[in-house]
Amino acid sequence: MRYLKPGSGLALLLLAFFWPMTASAFDDCAAGDYLADADPRVAGMDLPCDEVERFTIDTPKGVREVRIVSSYDFPAVDLRVMRREVRRSVERSAAALSDVGRLAPDDLTIWLSHLLPTEEEESGGYAHDAHGVAVETSDGCLVAVYAGLTGARGMAFTMAHEFFHCVQKAEMPVKANLSASDWWVEGTAEWFANLAFPGTTHSQGFVAGFDSSRIMCR
């Protein structure tokens, strides 16, 4: 019979105690009004919320956890495409951070929302404001992506835009939440999305909205 060396049991116990428990790093997205932080319309609706994928990304400040969640029974083929596009975007965005400096988001929860934006959201602001939203939560950054508006072709670009909003909120939380900083917050997020996905035409509507807002601020 083989015996453990003296002290090895204590070492194993300490290892088990201090080993990072990434599986419990996130809050329950179905609990309370978790999703309402991103879209107040779902407050009190008791929506189901299922995690459909989890992975990690490397950033200039270390590894970050990413989970994709859904509150709607999307057709399997649609869900597969959305998961693919969101993950592709997050991984390319994380890689693009090396061109920006030592910046990184917190852990990410990405909600594939079945809702459409409100008329107010869709008619005002910048081009991608209505496509998604990023908010700070107790477990990191929560991103709602409105799949019905982005479509498969625009989802990756929109996700890159919202990814950088999460970076802004992690690195510069005060500036990122000032209304006076909108031009800077939105402009740099759109610039970053083009860094991650160069050569697209997704920013054409954004540029017009950005220019008109800049003129109004003079």
C-alpha positions in Angstrom: 0.0 0.0 0.0 1.4 3.4 -1.0 1.1 6.3 1.4 1.2 10.0 0.7 4.3 11.9 1.9 3.9 14.0 5.0 2.4 17.4 4.1 1.2 16.3 0.6 -2.4 16.0 1.8 -2.3 19.6 3.0 -0.8 20.7 -0.3 -3.6 19.0 -2.2 -6.2 20.6 0.0 -4.7 24.0 -0.5 -4.5 23.4 -4.2 -8.2 22.4 -4.4 -9.2 25.4 -2.3 -7.3 28.1 -4.3 -7.7 26.6 -7.8 -9.7 29.1 -9.8 -13.4 28.0 -10.2 -14.2 29.6 -13.5 -17.4 27.6 -13.8 -19.0 29.7 -11.0 -17.5 33.1 -12.1 -20.7 34.3 -13.7 -24.0 35.1 -12.1 -27.1 33.2 -13.1 -28.5 35.0 -16.1 -32.0 33.7 -15.4 -32.0 35.1 -11.9 -33.9 38.3 -11.1 -33.5 41.0 -13.6 -30.0 40.2 -14.8 -30.8 40.7 -18.5 -32.8 43.8 -17.7 -29.5 45.6 -17.0 -29.1 45.5 -20.7 -32.7 45.9 -21.8 -35.1 47.2 -19.2 -38.1 45.9 -21.2 -37.5 42.4 -19.9 -37.7 43.5 -16.2 -40.1 41.2 -14.3 -40.7 39.0 -17.3 -39.0 36.0 -15.7 -37.3 35.0 -19.0 -35.5 31.7 -19.2 -31.8 32.0 -19.9 -29.6 29.2 -21.1 -25.8 29.2 -21.6 -25.1 27.9 -25.1 -21.4 28.3 -25.3 -18.4 29.2 -23.1 -14.8 29.8 -24.1 -11.8 31.9 -23.1 -9.8 34.6 -24.8 -6.3 35.8 -24.3 -5.9 39.6 -23.7 -2.9 41.8 -23.0 -4.0 41.6 -19.3 -4.6 37.8 -19.1 -7.3 35.3 -19.8 -10.9 36.3 -19.9 -14.0 34.1 -19.7 -16.7 34.5 -22.3 -20.2 33.0 -22.3 -22.9 33.2 -24.9 -26.5 33.0 -23.5 -29.9 32.9 -25.1 -33.4 33.6 -23.7 -35.3 32.3 -26.8 -35.6 29.0 -28.5 -34.0 29.9 -31.8 -34.0 27.4 -34.6 -30.9 25.2 -34.3 -29.4 26.3 -37.6 -29.8 30.0 -36.7 -28.4 29.5 -33.2 -25.4 27.8 -34.7 -24.7 30.7 -37.1 -25.1 33.3 -34.3 -22.8 31.4 -32.0 -20.2 31.1 -34.7 -20.3 34.8 -35.7 -20.2 36.0 -32.1 -17.3 33.8 -31.2 -15.4 34.7 -34.3 -15.9 38.4 -33.5 -14.8 38.1 -29.9 -11.7 36.1 -30.8 -10.7 38.6 -33.6 -11.4 41.5 -31.3 -9.2 40.0 -28.6 -6.4 39.5 -31.1 -6.8 43.1 -32.3 -6.2 44.5 -28.8 -2.5 43.9 -29.3 -2.5 46.8 -31.8 -4.2 49.1 -29.2 -2.0 48.6 -26.0 -2.5 47.0 -22.6 -6.2 47.2 -22.7 -8.7 44.5 -21.9 -12.4 44.0 -21.0 -13.7 42.2 -18.0 -15.3 38.7 -18.4 -18.1 38.8 -21.0 -21.6 37.6 -21.1 -23.2 37.9 -24.6 -26.9 37.7 -24.8 -28.4 36.7 -28.1 -31.6 38.7 -27.8 -34.7 37.8 -29.7 -36.1 41.3 -29.1 -36.0 44.2 -31.6 -34.9 47.7 -30.4 -37.4 50.3 -29.5 -38.4 53.0 -32.0 -36.4 55.5 -29.9 -33.3 53.4 -30.0 -33.6 52.7 -33.7 -34.3 56.3 -34.8 -31.7 58.2 -32.9 -28.0 58.1 -32.1 -25.3 56.3 -33.9 -25.7 53.6 -36.5 -24.8 50.7 -34.2 -26.5 51.9 -31.0 -29.7 50.0 -31.9 -27.8 46.8 -32.9 -26.4 46.1 -29.5 -25.7 47.4 -26.0 -23.0 46.9 -23.4 -23.4 47.5 -19.7 -21.4 46.8 -16.6 -22.6 44.1 -14.3 -21.4 42.5 -11.0 -19.8 39.7 -13.0 -18.2 41.6 -15.8 -19.7 43.1 -19.0 -23.1 42.1 -20.4 -23.6 42.6 -24.1 -27.0 42.3 -25.7 -26.9 41.7 -29.5 -30.2 42.2 -31.4 -29.9 39.4 -33.9 -33.1 40.3 -35.7 -31.5 43.6 -36.6 -27.9 42.8 -37.2 -28.6 39.6 -39.2 -25.8 37.1 -39.7 -23.8 39.4 -41.9 -23.6 42.3 -39.5 -23.4 40.4 -36.2 -19.6 40.0 -36.1 -19.0 43.7 -36.8 -21.6 44.8 -34.2 -20.1 42.5 -31.7 -16.6 44.0 -32.2 -18.1 47.4 -31.6 -19.7 46.3 -28.4 -16.6 44.4 -27.4 -14.7 47.7 -27.3 -17.4 49.3 -25.2 -16.7 46.6 -22.7 -13.0 47.5 -22.9 -13.9 51.2 -22.3 -16.0 50.4 -19.3 -13.3 48.2 -17.8 -10.5 50.7 -18.4 -12.1 54.1 -18.2 -15.4 53.6 -16.4 -16.1 57.2 -15.6 -15.4 58.6 -19.1 -17.2 55.7 -20.8 -20.4 56.6 -18.9 -20.5 60.3 -19.4 -23.0 61.6 -22.0 -20.5 64.3 -23.0 -18.1 61.5 -24.0 -20.6 59.9 -26.5 -18.7 61.1 -29.6 -15.4 59.7 -28.2 -16.9 56.5 -26.8 -18.8 55.7 -30.0 -16.1 56.9 -32.4 -13.4 54.7 -30.9 -15.7 51.7 -30.7 -16.5 52.0 -34.4 -12.8 52.6 -35.2 -11.9 49.4 -33.3 -14.6 47.4 -35.1 -13.0 48.4 -38.4 -9.6 47.4 -37.0 -10.9 43.9 -36.2 -12.9 43.7 -39.5 -11.3 46.0 -42.0 -12.7 46.6 -45.5 -16.4 46.5 -44.6 -19.1 49.1 -45.4 -20.8 48.8 -42.0 -19.6 52.2 -40.9 -21.2 54.2 -43.7 -24.3 55.1 -41.7 -22.3 55.6 -38.6 -20.0 58.3 -40.2 -23.0 60.4 -41.2 -24.5 60.2 -37.7 -21.1 60.9 -36.1 -20.5 63.9 -38.2 -24.0 65.4 -37.5 -23.5 64.9 -33.7 -20.0 66.5 -33.9 -21.4 69.5 -35.6 -24.1 69.9 -33.0 -21.5 69.8 -30.2 -19.5 72.7 -31.6 
